[in-house]
Amino acid sequence: MSPIDVLLASKGHPFQREPFFKMFDAFQQEGDIGSWTHVEQPAAQLFFNPENAAPYDCIVDYSMPGVFGVGGPPDPPDELKDGYRRLTEAGKGLVMIHHNICSWPAWEEYAEIIGGRFFYNPGSLRGVEYPDSGYLLAANHTCSVVEPDHPVVEGVEPDFELQDEIYLAPYFEDSVVPLVRSDFEFTYKNFFSPSLVVNHGRMYERGEWTHPPTPNLVVWAKHYRNSPIVYVQAGDVPTSYNNANYRKLLSNAIKWVSSEEAHAWARERNAAAVS
């Protein structure tokens, strides 16, 4: 396989830039990727179409666009929606990290692309009304590989520790391949309300907020149209960036979604879904 060229998208949510980018430098130095190019939102939106994404083998999306706006979350431009649809029809590999699952809550299809949604404020998904999702910073939990033969978890310890932010949010277990699960108890009493933070500045509170239990998925693979996709929930802080198992998961995900094996897998699943 020729060296992998990665487009990395960011912005929309704060992160510790130096250690995060050092991780990608290490991927390049270790030969996991050939090169990586960084672009921030909203300029990154120009690359979510087959024409401008053509020089890259995959897109790693660490951005969080379309979440806040006057009057509520904005709908993405029609050009961006069309770009995503053509991009996934063409089969571009996507790796989506952490807060990227919060993106474009006004666009129902985005949740289908990534496999779920984190809500900053109450909203609906697949016809179901949800409260705002839950967050917990610096959570210590044990992650367990549940699909040991999958290339994304190759070389990852069967059980490993992480300290990172975790989410209580709806995920679509019916349309993803679970790769890693957490031993954490995903119930509202262990999480806090993001709506209280963004609307009232009240961190680490839940007030009257409750939320139904959610799956304990923290890494999954899926397809959307012909694109192979991996979502990795961890990625908020350097405790993950510097964790050997996290790095292995992420570099494996990049290599897998860029591979012909993954593209053939996605095309086969897409053909079965539309037949």
N, C-alpha and C positions, 0 to 999 in steps of 0.2 A: 504494500500500500504506500502510495506517495505521501510526502509530508502533508499534514492537515493544516489548512489555513482557516483560522477562526475569526469571526467577527464577534466582538464582545460589546453588548449594549448595556448602558447604565444610566442612572439619574432618575429622580423622582422619589428616592428614599435615601437618607444618608447612610454612608458606610465608610469604613476605614480603608481609604484608598491604597496607601502604601503596602500594607500586608496583603491585601487582596490582589493587587497587581503583581506583587512578588510571587504569588502562587502561580500565576500564568507565565511569568518569566521562568520559573522552575520547570513548568511543563515543557516549555520550549527547550531549555537547557538539557533536560532529560530525554528529549527526543519524542515526547508524547505528541507534540504538535510542531508544525514547521514554523508558523508565525501566528501572531494575533494582532488584530487591529481594534482599537477602542473608539467607540463613537457614543456620544451622549444624546439622550432625548432632549428636544424633539427631533433633532437632526437624524437620529437613528431610524425614525419612521420612513425615511427615504430608502432604506435598505430592505424593507420588508416587502419585497417583490422579486420575482425571478431575475429580472434584468440586472438590478443593482446588487443583488446577492450572488450573482454568478461567480465572482472571483473567490468566493469562500465555500469551504466544504460544509460548514455548519455555522449556525448562529447560537451563541450563548447569551441568553437574555437575563440580565440582572437588573433590569429597569422596572419602574413602576409608574407608567403613564396613565392618564385618564381617570385618576381617582378623585381629585378634588377640583371644584370649580364653582363659580357663582351660580347658585340655583341647583347645585348637585353635580354629580359626575357627568362630564361631557360625553356625548356619543363620538366615537372616532370618525375622522373624515371618511367619506365614501371611498376615496382613493386608497386609504390604508386598509379598509375592509377588503376591497378588491385585491390589493396587493397580497394580503395574507392568504386569501383564497387561492390565488394563482400560485403563490409560493408553496403552499401545502399540496396543491395539485401537482406541481412539478416535483415535489418530494424532498424539499430541503430539510436536512436534519436540524432539530431544535433541542437545546438543553436549557431548561428554565429553572432559575434558582430563587429560592426563598421568597422574598416579597414580590416577585414577578406574578405570583398567583393572585395578588390584589388588583392587578391591572384591569382597566377598562370594564368596571362593573356595570356600566350602562349598555354594554355590548354582550348579549347573551352568548354569542358564538365563542367569545374568547374563553369562557369557562369550559366549553366543549373541547377547545384546542388543547388546553393545559391539563384538564381533568378535575376541575373544581374551582372554588372561589373563596377568598377571604374577604369578608365584608367589614368595612370601617363603620358603616351604618346599616340598619336593617334594610333588607331587600328581598327580592324573589329570585329563584333559580329553578328551572325546570318546573315552573308552576307551583313551587312550594315557597311559602313565606318564611324567612329566616331572621332572627335577631342579628345584631352585629356579632362578628366572630370573636373568639377569645385569643389573647396573647399571654405568654409568660416568658420573660427574659431570663437568660442565664440558667435555663433548666438543665439539670443533670439527669441523664437518662441512658439506658442501655438500648442499643439498636441491634436487631437480629436480622440476618439475611434469611429470607424465606424462599428465594428462588436461586439456589446455589449454582446452578448450571448456566445462569444468564451471564453474558459477557460484561455487563455493567458492574457485577459484583466479583468478578474474577480477581483473586489476590486480596480481597477484603476479608478481614477476620469474621468468622461466623457470628460473634457477638463482640461489640465494641462500645466504648463509652463516648458520649458527646456532651459538651456543654454549649448550648445555643438557645436562641429563641425558638419556641414551638407554638403551633397554632391549633386552635379549636375551630374547625371550619368544615363545611360540607365538601366531600370528595366523591368522585364517581367510581366506586369499586366495580361497577358493572362494565366499565369501559377502559380499565387499566389493568396492567400486569403488576401486582405487588412485588416489589423487590426487597424492601427493607421495612420492618415494623419496629415500633418503639414499645418498651415495657411501661411507659408512662400511662397514667389513668386520664383519659381524655374526657373529663367531665367538667362542668362549668365551675365547680368549687375550687378547681386548681388553676383557674385562669382569670384574667381581668378583661374589662370591657374597653375596647378601643374607642367607642363612641364617647365615653366619658373623658377620654384623653383629648380627642380632636375637637370636641364641642364644648368642653368645660374645663380642660386643663387638669383633670384629676387622674393622675397616674396611680396604678396599682389599686384600683377600686373596682367594685362590681355593683354596688348599690342594690337595686332591685333586678339587675340583669341576670338572666339565666340563658342556658343554651342546651339543646339536646346533645347527648353524647355523639362523638364522631369517630370514624375509623382511626386506627393507630398507624396509618400509613405515613412513612416519611420519605420514601423513594419509590417511584414507580416508572414503568415504561408504558407507552401507548402509541397509537398511530392517530393521525388526523389526515383524512384523505390519504395521500401517498407519503406523508412525512413521518419518519420515526422520531419520537419525542421522549425525552426523559425529564421528569421533574424531581429535584432534590430540595427537600424542605429546609435543611440546615444551610447556613451561609450568612448569618447576621454579623458575626464577630470573628476575630483572629483565633479564638479557641477552636473553631472549625477550620479556618484557612490553614492552620499549622498542624492539624490532626492528620496523621498518615492515612488513616482509613477514609476520611473525608476526601482527601486529595486523590486517593486511588479511585473512589467512586466517581469523582468529577472528571478526572482524566479518562477513565474508562467510558463514561457516558459520552464524552466528546468523540472518542475514537469509534464507539459503537454507532452513534447516529450518523457518522460520516462514512460508514462502511457499506459496501454493496450488500452484505448480509442483512443489515438493518433495513436498507431500502427495499430489498426483495420481500422481507417480512412485512413491511408496511404496505407494500403494493398488494400482497396476497390477502392481508386482512381487509384492506379497503375493497378489493374485488369481491370478497365474500360478503361484506357488509352491504354492498349496493346491488348484489345479484338477487 
